[in-house]
Amino acid sequence: MTFASLGLIEPLLRATEALGYQTPSPVQAEAIPAVLKGRDLMAAAQTGTGKTAGFALPLLQRLTQEGPQVASNSVRALVLVPTRELAEQVNESFRVYGQHLPLRNYAVYGGVSINPQMMKLRKGIDILVATPGRLLDLYRQNAVKFNQLQALVLDEADRMLDLGFARELDELFVALPKRRQTLLFSATFSDAIRQMARELLRDPLSIEVSPRNAAAKSVRQWLIPVDKKRKSELFQHLLEERGWGQVLVFAKTRKGVDQLVDELQARGVSADSIHGDKPQPSRLRALQRFKDNEVQVLVATDVAARGLDIDDLPLVVNFDLPIVAEDYVHRIGRTGRAGATGEAVSLVCADEVQLLAAIEVLTRQTLQRREEPGFIPDHRVPQTDASGQVLKKPKKPKKPKEPQAGAGKAAALGRWIDSEKPKVKAVRKAPGFGKAKKG
């Protein structure tokens, strides 16, 4: 099968050929013909399988062949995404795929000034990629209109709900025209998203090219048990001992991200960070430095779990396990993309055993454990399995007592004498015994 056999027009085929695309991925092979026919679609595919091209290529073709020229402040196709990083990535994909087409695409998101975005929208945009919060701000200020909207794409909709965008989404859905094509693309589908699909989609074609919530088979996963206070020390040890090159590291909190970056930089390791407290230009600059190999270690919170598209990234490290098990799938999906292989290593402490169990249930696999010499934890991590059961916590091994030098015979004699001492029963004193009598 080729992209030409899917019915794509010559300008799109020229763009895919320049990118080295030869054979459509399974999700592309099923999605592209359906989208070209105008079908609503609900597609579940592992991250890194080419799902963005699965909706971008056919939408570009439909917008080129159908509908009027876009009017001022209007959009013809809307792609909603959960994070700024994913907005930039999807927008760039539309730009590259549509470089030979007379269409305009643009991305809007928070964290940057709204005024340049309002100015850009005045000319009209064919494809607008947006985060829900900023799009709603623009709509309330009459900077964007939906009367020409032909298609809506919800990309990573489950993550949008996780980030608390439910209210914004509801308000936006009311503002959109009822007659439209709606596409749901995601690596995972929660029950809440399936309910949303029932309300928004009309007779959708359902595509599942991989098991629900499965992690990519191209990623080798394992964990190292370690005490919480020694995680940073262990990571730096592994970085040096194993000669790791580029590493994407996920930590739970913004404070934890900054602390690890400071420690790495103090040891001469080139490191940078991405998290919600950093302004968008700084986040984009950190990502670009990492892509350009100017930075060895990029440390991020889950704001970057989706939307980071890095070619040939060999390794992802979970410095902390994610609170939401689905985020584990997206974290490790940053490696092993587009047919390449990768590794995902998790540093797990005893406090995280319930998070570990949830991940193993979700991915239907028990992560292999490898203890690192010199870092065997004092607080052992209980055994878990894919059934969700936390097995009995292993007992901490007792260290044998070493006799003091020169005290061998005396110590042995003392033990013999103690063993021969008769056991004397304690005598309970009668009340008032030994007290002086009054009077």
VMD Tcl script that draws the C-alpha trace (Angstrom):
set ca {
  {0.00 0.00 0.00}
  {1.18 3.53 -0.83}
  {-0.05 7.02 0.05}
  {-1.10 7.43 -3.59}
  {-3.38 4.41 -3.30}
  {-5.22 6.15 -0.43}
  {-6.39 8.85 -2.84}
  {-4.15 11.76 -1.77}
  {-3.52 14.57 -4.25}
  {-0.13 15.27 -5.84}
  {0.96 18.23 -3.61}
  {0.46 16.06 -0.50}
  {2.26 13.10 -2.09}
  {5.16 15.40 -2.92}
  {5.33 16.50 0.74}
  {5.18 12.95 2.15}
  {7.84 11.78 -0.31}
  {10.16 14.61 0.78}
  {9.66 13.50 4.39}
  {10.66 9.93 3.49}
  {7.17 8.51 4.11}
  {6.83 5.33 2.06}
  {4.15 3.06 3.50}
  {1.17 4.35 5.50}
  {1.03 3.23 9.12}
  {-2.03 1.13 10.15}
  {-3.87 4.14 11.60}
  {-3.12 6.21 8.50}
  {-4.26 3.43 6.17}
  {-7.65 3.26 7.92}
  {-8.19 6.91 8.83}
  {-7.20 8.76 5.64}
  {-9.82 7.19 3.30}
  {-12.55 7.59 5.95}
  {-11.75 11.28 6.57}
  {-11.63 11.95 2.81}
  {-15.18 10.54 2.58}
  {-16.37 12.91 5.30}
  {-16.94 10.26 7.97}
  {-16.82 11.06 11.68}
  {-14.02 9.10 13.28}
  {-12.95 7.75 16.65}
  {-9.41 6.40 16.46}
  {-7.27 4.88 19.20}
  {-3.59 4.46 18.37}
  {-0.36 4.35 20.32}
  {1.58 7.58 20.40}
  {4.27 7.68 17.72}
  {2.22 5.71 15.16}
  {1.57 8.67 12.87}
  {-1.94 9.61 13.96}
  {-1.32 13.33 13.28}
  {-0.78 12.57 9.59}
  {-3.89 10.37 9.81}
  {-6.08 13.44 10.20}
  {-3.86 16.26 8.86}
  {-3.32 14.91 5.34}
  {-6.99 14.22 4.48}
  {-8.17 17.48 6.11}
  {-5.69 19.49 4.03}
  {-7.01 17.79 0.92}
  {-10.69 18.40 1.76}
  {-10.08 22.06 2.60}
  {-8.23 22.51 -0.71}
  {-10.98 20.89 -2.77}
  {-14.12 21.96 -0.89}
  {-15.70 25.03 0.67}
  {-15.38 28.78 0.14}
  {-12.30 30.90 0.79}
  {-11.89 31.63 4.49}
  {-13.36 34.93 5.66}
  {-11.90 37.41 8.14}
  {-11.65 36.10 11.73}
  {-13.04 32.73 10.58}
  {-11.60 29.21 10.66}
  {-12.47 26.22 8.49}
  {-10.89 23.43 10.56}
  {-10.27 23.46 14.31}
  {-7.85 21.14 16.13}
  {-8.12 21.17 19.94}
  {-5.10 19.95 21.93}
  {-4.27 19.89 25.66}
  {-0.85 21.60 25.78}
  {1.15 24.37 24.17}
  {3.85 21.93 23.09}
  {1.37 19.70 21.30}
  {-0.20 22.77 19.65}
  {3.18 23.76 18.21}
  {3.91 20.22 17.07}
  {0.56 19.68 15.33}
  {0.71 23.13 13.72}
  {4.18 22.37 12.37}
  {2.90 19.08 10.93}
  {0.14 20.94 9.05}
  {2.71 23.44 7.77}
  {5.04 20.74 6.45}
  {2.32 18.53 4.95}
  {0.59 21.52 3.34}
  {3.65 23.41 2.13}
  {2.54 23.07 -1.53}
  {-1.08 24.10 -0.85}
  {-2.63 27.62 -0.71}
  {-3.86 27.21 2.89}
  {-3.07 29.11 6.09}
  {-2.56 27.39 9.46}
  {-1.84 28.88 12.87}
  {-1.59 27.86 16.55}
  {-2.98 29.75 19.56}
  {-2.34 28.98 23.22}
  {-1.90 30.68 26.58}
  {1.32 31.85 28.20}
  {2.00 34.40 25.45}
  {0.41 37.73 24.49}
  {-3.08 37.44 22.99}
  {-2.79 40.58 20.82}
  {-0.56 39.12 18.04}
  {-2.92 36.13 17.88}
  {-5.93 38.43 17.43}
  {-4.12 40.30 14.64}
  {-3.27 37.06 12.86}
  {-6.86 35.80 13.02}
  {-8.16 38.95 11.27}
  {-6.95 37.54 7.94}
  {-8.83 34.28 8.47}
  {-7.19 30.90 9.10}
  {-7.91 27.63 7.28}
  {-6.59 25.36 10.05}
  {-6.44 26.63 13.63}
  {-4.70 24.52 16.29}
  {-5.64 25.66 19.78}
  {-5.69 24.91 23.49}
  {-9.23 25.25 24.90}
  {-8.58 28.07 27.39}
  {-6.96 30.49 24.94}
  {-9.47 29.67 22.18}
  {-12.34 30.50 24.53}
  {-10.68 33.82 25.41}
  {-10.43 34.67 21.70}
  {-14.04 33.64 21.06}
  {-15.35 35.77 23.93}
  {-13.53 38.78 22.43}
  {-15.04 38.08 18.97}
  {-11.56 37.47 17.58}
  {-12.56 34.10 16.10}
  {-15.78 32.96 14.41}
  {-16.98 29.43 13.71}
  {-19.65 30.02 11.05}
  {-17.37 28.56 8.31}
  {-16.18 25.59 10.39}
  {-16.16 22.34 8.42}
  {-14.19 20.01 10.72}
  {-13.35 19.61 14.42}
  {-10.48 17.43 15.65}
  {-10.07 16.50 19.32}
  {-6.49 15.33 19.78}
  {-5.63 13.78 23.17}
  {-9.08 14.66 24.51}
  {-8.60 12.51 27.63}
  {-5.67 14.70 28.63}
  {-7.79 17.83 28.17}
  {-10.24 16.44 30.71}
  {-7.37 15.48 33.06}
  {-6.14 19.09 32.93}
  {-9.57 20.41 33.88}
  {-10.76 21.74 30.50}
  {-14.23 20.14 30.69}
  {-16.05 23.47 31.26}
  {-14.18 25.23 28.45}
  {-14.88 22.34 26.08}
  {-18.59 22.37 26.87}
  {-18.79 26.11 26.17}
  {-16.90 25.73 22.89}
  {-19.01 22.80 21.68}
  {-22.17 24.92 22.09}
  {-20.61 27.64 19.89}
  {-19.68 25.26 17.04}
  {-22.04 24.54 14.12}
  {-23.89 21.22 14.34}
  {-23.17 20.32 10.72}
  {-19.49 19.45 10.75}
  {-17.10 16.52 10.57}
  {-15.76 15.49 13.99}
  {-12.64 13.38 14.56}
  {-11.40 11.97 17.87}
  {-7.76 10.84 17.87}
  {-6.01 9.64 21.01}
  {-3.55 7.08 22.30}
  {-5.95 6.21 25.13}
  {-9.71 6.45 25.57}
  {-11.21 6.83 29.03}
  {-14.87 6.09 29.70}
  {-15.49 9.84 29.95}
  {-14.09 10.33 26.44}
  {-16.26 7.53 25.08}
  {-19.28 9.30 26.56}
  {-18.14 12.55 24.92}
  {-17.83 10.72 21.60}
  {-21.41 9.46 21.86}
  {-22.61 13.05 22.27}
  {-20.45 14.70 19.57}
  {-19.96 12.13 16.80}
  {-22.49 10.96 14.20}
  {-22.26 7.29 13.22}
  {-18.46 7.30 13.67}
  {-16.06 4.79 12.23}
  {-14.12 3.27 15.14}
  {-10.44 2.41 14.65}
  {-8.27 0.63 17.20}
  {-4.89 -0.32 15.82}
  {-3.52 -1.31 19.22}
  {-4.87 -2.61 22.55}
  {-6.49 0.06 24.69}
  {-3.93 1.94 26.83}
  {-1.10 -0.33 25.65}
  {2.50 0.81 25.73}
  {4.49 0.61 22.52}
  {6.20 -2.76 21.98}
  {9.22 -0.94 20.55}
  {10.04 0.44 24.02}
  {11.94 -1.80 26.47}
  {10.68 -1.02 29.98}
  {12.22 -1.77 33.37}
  {12.54 -0.27 36.83}
  {15.18 0.18 39.54}
  {14.05 0.11 43.20}
  {15.69 2.90 45.20}
  {15.14 4.91 48.36}
  {13.43 8.24 47.68}
  {16.27 10.32 49.10}
  {18.81 8.63 46.78}
  {16.98 9.04 43.45}
  {19.07 11.99 42.30}
  {22.30 10.24 43.29}
  {21.20 7.09 41.42}
  {20.27 9.01 38.27}
  {23.62 10.79 38.16}
  {25.38 7.46 38.78}
  {23.51 5.81 35.87}
  {24.20 8.79 33.61}
  {27.95 8.43 34.12}
  {28.26 4.65 34.64}
  {26.17 3.65 31.61}
  {27.34 6.43 29.34}
  {23.82 7.63 28.60}
  {23.57 10.19 25.81}
  {20.42 12.25 25.43}
  {17.85 11.61 28.15}
  {14.32 12.93 28.65}
  {13.47 12.85 32.37}
  {10.01 13.19 33.91}
  {9.60 14.46 37.48}
  {6.38 14.94 39.45}
  {6.68 18.57 40.55}
  {8.06 21.83 39.19}
  {10.24 22.15 42.28}
  {11.61 18.65 41.72}
  {12.40 19.50 38.08}
  {14.34 22.65 39.01}
  {16.19 20.90 41.82}
  {17.39 18.07 39.57}
  {18.48 20.51 36.84}
  {20.46 22.56 39.41}
  {22.20 19.42 40.71}
  {23.09 18.25 37.19}
  {24.41 21.65 36.14}
  {26.51 21.80 39.33}
  {28.20 18.57 38.19}
  {28.86 19.97 34.72}
  {26.01 18.16 32.94}
  {24.19 20.26 30.34}
  {20.55 20.24 31.44}
  {17.40 22.31 30.91}
  {13.76 22.13 31.99}
  {10.14 22.43 30.83}
  {7.28 23.00 33.26}
  {4.18 25.13 33.74}
  {5.92 28.00 35.58}
  {8.25 28.72 32.66}
  {7.04 31.18 29.98}
  {6.31 29.64 26.61}
  {9.36 31.14 24.80}
  {11.64 29.58 27.45}
  {9.93 26.20 27.07}
  {10.27 26.27 23.29}
  {13.90 27.35 23.58}
  {14.68 24.47 25.99}
  {13.04 21.96 23.65}
  {14.92 23.30 20.63}
  {18.25 23.16 22.47}
  {17.52 19.54 23.33}
  {16.62 18.72 19.71}
  {19.84 20.43 18.55}
  {21.91 18.29 20.97}
  {23.02 21.38 22.89}
  {21.46 19.87 26.04}
  {22.06 16.31 27.23}
  {19.26 16.07 29.81}
  {15.82 17.66 29.48}
  {13.76 17.44 32.69}
  {10.00 18.00 32.48}
  {6.73 17.67 34.31}
  {3.79 15.92 32.64}
  {2.99 19.12 30.77}
  {5.51 17.75 28.24}
  {4.40 14.13 28.22}
  {2.33 14.78 25.09}
  {3.52 17.02 22.32}
  {7.26 16.40 22.42}
  {8.27 15.00 19.04}
  {12.00 14.27 19.16}
  {13.70 12.25 16.44}
  {15.70 9.21 17.57}
  {15.31 9.80 21.31}
  {16.88 6.67 22.84}
  {15.84 6.93 26.49}
  {13.10 8.18 28.80}
  {13.60 8.13 32.59}
  {10.71 8.34 35.04}
  {12.44 10.05 37.95}
  {9.01 9.98 39.65}
  {6.08 7.82 38.62}
  {3.07 9.78 37.31}
  {-0.04 10.24 39.44}
  {-2.27 9.31 36.48}
  {-1.34 5.88 35.09}
  {-2.23 6.87 31.49}
  {0.51 9.51 31.60}
  {3.05 6.69 31.87}
  {2.04 5.50 28.38}
  {2.50 8.99 26.97}
  {5.79 9.59 28.76}
  {7.46 6.48 27.41}
  {5.86 7.13 24.01}
  {8.41 9.91 23.50}
  {10.92 7.15 22.61}
  {10.58 4.21 20.24}
  {8.69 6.34 17.70}
  {8.13 5.69 13.99}
  {9.50 2.16 14.07}
  {12.62 2.94 16.13}
  {13.41 1.21 19.43}
  {13.86 2.86 22.80}
  {14.21 2.34 26.54}
  {12.13 3.55 29.47}
  {13.61 3.34 32.96}
  {11.65 4.12 36.14}
  {13.27 4.92 39.49}
  {10.74 3.61 42.00}
  {10.65 4.08 45.77}
  {8.44 2.32 48.33}
  {6.01 5.27 48.49}
  {5.15 4.76 44.81}
  {4.07 1.12 44.96}
  {0.37 1.91 44.40}
  {1.24 4.08 41.38}
  {3.37 1.23 40.04}
  {0.54 -1.27 40.49}
  {-1.86 1.04 38.60}
  {0.58 1.33 35.69}
  {1.03 -2.44 35.48}
  {-2.73 -3.00 35.47}
  {-3.21 -0.39 32.74}
  {-0.44 -1.73 30.49}
  {-1.19 -5.39 31.33}
  {2.43 -6.18 32.10}
  {4.68 -6.51 35.13}
  {7.73 -4.29 34.82}
  {11.04 -6.07 35.16}
  {13.06 -5.09 38.26}
  {16.81 -4.61 38.24}
  {18.61 -3.70 41.42}
  {21.60 -1.42 41.05}
  {24.60 -2.43 43.21}
  {25.25 0.18 45.87}
  {21.68 1.50 45.68}
  {19.66 -1.39 47.10}
  {16.95 0.40 49.11}
  {16.54 0.17 52.89}
  {12.79 0.61 52.36}
  {12.06 -2.26 50.02}
  {9.51 -1.81 47.21}
  {6.77 -4.43 47.60}
  {6.32 -6.85 44.72}
  {3.48 -6.06 42.31}
  {1.98 -7.69 39.26}
  {-0.35 -6.85 36.37}
  {-3.39 -8.02 38.34}
  {-3.05 -4.95 40.57}
  {-2.16 -6.98 43.63}
  {0.53 -5.62 45.92}
  {2.25 -8.68 47.30}
  {3.74 -9.05 50.76}
  {6.46 -6.54 51.49}
  {9.83 -8.30 51.69}
  {11.52 -8.23 55.05}
  {14.55 -6.06 55.42}
  {17.59 -8.38 55.66}
  {19.27 -8.37 59.06}
  {22.94 -7.51 59.15}
  {25.05 -9.95 61.25}
  {26.69 -8.41 64.32}
  {30.45 -8.38 64.23}
  {32.24 -9.15 67.57}
  {34.70 -6.52 68.78}
  {38.37 -7.24 68.25}
  {40.00 -9.22 71.05}
  {36.71 -10.01 72.70}
  {36.10 -13.39 71.06}
  {36.61 -15.70 74.09}
  {35.08 -13.28 76.58}
  {32.04 -12.81 74.42}
  {31.64 -16.57 73.99}
  {32.07 -17.12 77.76}
  {29.56 -14.40 78.49}
  {27.02 -16.06 76.22}
  {27.62 -19.46 77.96}
  {27.22 -17.94 81.43}
  {24.05 -16.09 80.38}
  {22.57 -19.29 79.00}
  {23.20 -21.11 82.29}
  {21.66 -18.42 84.51}
  {18.51 -19.72 86.20}
  {15.38 -17.86 85.19}
  {14.12 -15.96 88.25}
  {10.42 -15.25 88.36}
  {9.53 -11.67 89.25}
  {7.85 -11.39 92.66}
  {4.87 -9.05 92.73}
  {4.87 -6.78 95.75}
  {1.77 -6.71 97.89}
  {-0.03 -3.38 98.11}
  {1.51 -1.18 100.74}
  {4.62 -3.39 101.04}
  {7.65 -1.40 102.09}
  {5.63 1.72 102.92}
  {6.02 3.26 106.37}
  {2.97 2.91 108.59}
  {1.16 6.02 109.52}
  {0.64 6.99 113.16}
}
mol new
graphics top color blue
foreach p $ca { graphics top sphere $p radius 0.5 }
foreach p [lrange $ca 0 end-1] q [lrange $ca 1 end] { graphics top cylinder $p $q radius 0.2 }
display resetview
